[in-house]
Amino acid sequence: MIVRLTLLLLLFAPFSLSAQKDWTLITANSFHEHNKPEKKVSLIREMEYRGWVLRDTFYDFEKRLQYQEVDVSPYVNEEGALVYYVTELSPAFPGGAAVQADYFHNTLSDLLAEKGDEVQSTFRVHFLVREDGQIDTVVPVKTPYLDELDDRMQRCVEAVRSMPNWSPGQYKGRPVIVQYLISFSLKT
């Protein structure tokens, strides 16, 4: 029994860690979309004080309100650089969100679901926005059901890799590396 449980944990541990990181990035993205800079800075200072922990709420399948504490503390990557999930000034696609939507629409129009289209799947890609705005370390988010990327998913990854440099995120007035997540709703 213990051997089976250990084997299951070893098999699904990478997906569990991936799911935790995915949850962290989704939580951080909602923070990036915050539209009141003064309030955002205040929230970051409060979060720093609490050890970089955000309390996220959601409804479970039984429609009960649940709380999840999400650790969004900066981490040190393989290069020894500090990487942030949330910053006072979020990284931004040149020209803003509308131009970013146009970029993906022009690049992936045959793949992306529009309003009213049936969505077959949601595919996520995370990446780093460097201090100079360069896009780096583009990685598809893996799930237990995703063995390999199909052509559509590979095109999404390539579209992210090909993005122009962004305005970098800033923390305490200086540019920093920020981990970011983009979701694609793929049509059937």
C-alpha positions as CSV (number, residue, x, y, z in Angstrom):
1,M,0.0,0.0,0.0
2,I,2.8,2.5,0.9
3,V,4.7,1.6,-2.3
4,R,1.6,2.3,-4.4
5,L,1.0,5.6,-2.6
6,T,4.6,6.7,-3.0
7,L,4.5,5.7,-6.7
8,L,1.3,7.8,-7.2
9,L,2.9,10.7,-5.5
10,L,6.0,10.5,-7.6
11,L,3.9,10.2,-10.8
12,F,1.7,13.2,-10.0
13,A,4.0,15.4,-8.0
14,P,5.2,17.4,-11.1
15,F,1.6,18.1,-12.0
16,S,0.8,19.0,-8.5
17,L,3.7,21.5,-8.4
18,S,2.6,22.7,-11.9
19,A,-1.0,23.2,-10.6
20,Q,0.3,25.2,-7.6
21,K,2.4,27.4,-9.9
22,D,-0.6,27.8,-12.2
23,W,-2.8,28.9,-9.3
24,T,-0.1,31.3,-8.2
25,L,0.2,32.8,-11.7
26,I,-3.6,33.1,-12.1
27,T,-3.8,34.9,-8.7
28,A,-0.9,37.1,-9.7
29,N,-2.6,38.0,-13.0
30,S,-5.7,39.2,-11.3
31,F,-3.3,41.4,-9.3
32,H,-1.7,42.7,-12.6
33,E,-5.1,43.7,-13.8
34,H,-5.7,46.0,-10.8
35,N,-6.5,49.4,-12.2
36,K,-5.9,51.6,-9.2
37,P,-2.1,52.1,-8.8
38,E,-2.3,53.7,-5.3
39,K,-4.5,50.8,-4.0
40,K,-2.2,48.2,-5.7
41,V,0.9,49.6,-3.9
42,S,-0.9,49.6,-0.6
43,L,-2.0,46.0,-1.2
44,I,1.6,45.0,-2.0
45,R,2.9,46.6,1.2
46,E,0.3,44.8,3.2
47,M,1.1,41.5,1.4
48,E,4.9,42.0,2.1
49,Y,4.1,42.5,5.8
50,R,2.1,39.2,5.8
51,G,5.0,37.3,4.1
52,W,3.8,37.6,0.5
53,V,0.7,35.6,1.1
54,L,-2.5,36.4,-0.7
55,R,-5.8,35.0,0.4
56,D,-7.9,33.9,-2.6
57,T,-11.5,33.0,-2.4
58,F,-13.5,30.7,-4.7
59,Y,-16.6,28.5,-4.7
60,D,-16.2,24.7,-4.7
61,F,-18.3,22.3,-6.6
62,E,-20.9,22.2,-3.7
63,K,-21.1,26.1,-4.0
64,R,-19.4,26.6,-0.7
65,L,-17.1,29.6,-0.3
66,Q,-13.5,28.4,0.1
67,Y,-10.3,30.2,1.0
68,Q,-6.9,29.4,-0.4
69,E,-3.7,31.1,0.7
70,V,-1.4,31.7,-2.2
71,D,2.3,32.3,-1.8
72,V,3.4,35.0,-4.3
73,S,6.8,35.6,-2.7
74,P,9.6,36.4,-5.2
75,Y,11.9,33.4,-5.9
76,V,15.4,32.9,-7.2
77,N,15.6,31.3,-10.6
78,E,18.3,28.9,-12.0
79,E,20.4,32.0,-13.0
80,G,20.4,33.3,-9.5
81,A,18.1,36.2,-10.4
82,L,15.1,37.3,-8.3
83,V,11.8,36.8,-10.1
84,Y,8.5,38.5,-8.9
85,Y,4.9,37.3,-9.4
86,V,3.4,40.7,-8.5
87,T,4.9,44.2,-8.8
88,E,3.7,47.7,-8.2
89,L,4.0,48.5,-11.9
90,S,3.0,45.4,-13.9
91,P,4.7,44.5,-17.1
92,A,2.7,45.7,-20.1
93,F,2.5,44.8,-23.8
94,P,3.5,47.8,-25.9
95,G,0.4,49.8,-26.5
96,G,-1.6,48.0,-23.8
97,A,-4.1,45.2,-23.5
98,A,-6.1,46.2,-26.6
99,V,-3.0,46.1,-28.8
100,Q,-2.1,42.8,-27.2
101,A,-5.5,41.3,-28.1
102,D,-5.1,42.6,-31.7
103,Y,-1.6,41.0,-31.8
104,F,-3.0,37.5,-30.8
105,H,-6.1,38.0,-33.0
106,N,-3.9,38.7,-36.1
107,T,-1.4,35.9,-35.3
108,L,-3.8,33.2,-34.1
109,S,-7.2,34.2,-35.5
110,D,-8.0,30.7,-36.8
111,L,-7.4,29.2,-33.4
112,L,-8.8,31.5,-30.8
113,A,-12.5,31.4,-29.7
114,E,-14.5,34.6,-30.2
115,K,-17.6,35.5,-28.3
116,G,-20.2,33.0,-29.1
117,D,-17.8,30.3,-30.3
118,E,-17.6,27.0,-28.5
119,V,-14.4,26.7,-26.5
120,Q,-12.7,23.3,-26.8
121,S,-9.9,24.0,-24.3
122,T,-8.0,26.6,-22.4
123,F,-4.3,26.5,-22.9
124,R,-1.9,28.5,-20.7
125,V,1.7,29.7,-21.3
126,H,3.9,31.3,-18.7
127,F,7.0,33.3,-19.4
128,L,9.3,35.9,-17.9
129,V,9.4,39.6,-18.7
130,R,13.0,40.6,-18.1
131,E,14.2,44.0,-16.7
132,D,14.6,45.3,-20.2
133,G,11.2,44.0,-21.3
134,Q,12.5,41.1,-23.3
135,I,10.3,37.9,-23.3
136,D,12.1,34.8,-22.1
137,T,11.6,31.3,-20.7
138,V,8.3,30.6,-22.5
139,V,6.8,27.4,-21.1
140,P,3.5,25.8,-21.8
141,V,1.6,24.9,-18.6
142,K,1.4,21.1,-18.4
143,T,-1.6,19.1,-17.1
144,P,-2.0,15.4,-16.4
145,Y,-4.1,15.2,-19.6
146,L,-1.6,16.9,-21.8
147,D,1.1,14.5,-23.0
148,E,2.4,16.6,-25.9
149,L,1.6,19.9,-27.5
150,D,-0.6,19.7,-30.6
151,D,0.0,22.1,-33.6
152,R,-2.4,24.7,-32.2
153,M,-0.7,24.8,-28.8
154,Q,2.7,25.0,-30.4
155,R,1.5,28.0,-32.4
156,C,0.4,29.7,-29.2
157,V,3.8,29.1,-27.7
158,E,5.5,30.6,-30.8
159,A,3.2,33.6,-30.8
160,V,4.2,34.3,-27.2
161,R,7.9,33.8,-28.0
162,S,7.6,36.3,-30.9
163,M,6.0,39.1,-28.9
164,P,7.7,42.4,-29.0
165,N,9.5,43.6,-25.8
166,W,7.2,44.7,-23.1
167,S,7.4,47.6,-20.6
168,P,9.1,45.8,-17.7
169,G,7.5,45.4,-14.3
170,Q,8.8,47.7,-11.5
171,Y,9.2,47.0,-7.8
172,K,10.1,49.9,-5.5
173,G,11.0,52.1,-8.6
174,R,13.3,49.7,-10.3
175,P,12.8,47.3,-13.2
176,V,12.6,43.6,-12.1
177,I,12.0,40.2,-13.7
178,V,8.3,39.2,-13.6
179,Q,6.7,35.8,-14.1
180,Y,3.6,36.2,-16.3
181,L,0.8,34.0,-17.6
182,I,-1.4,34.2,-20.7
183,S,-4.4,32.0,-21.3
184,F,-5.7,31.1,-24.8
185,S,-9.3,29.9,-25.3
186,L,-9.1,27.6,-28.3
187,K,-12.1,26.9,-30.4
188,T,-13.3,23.5,-31.6
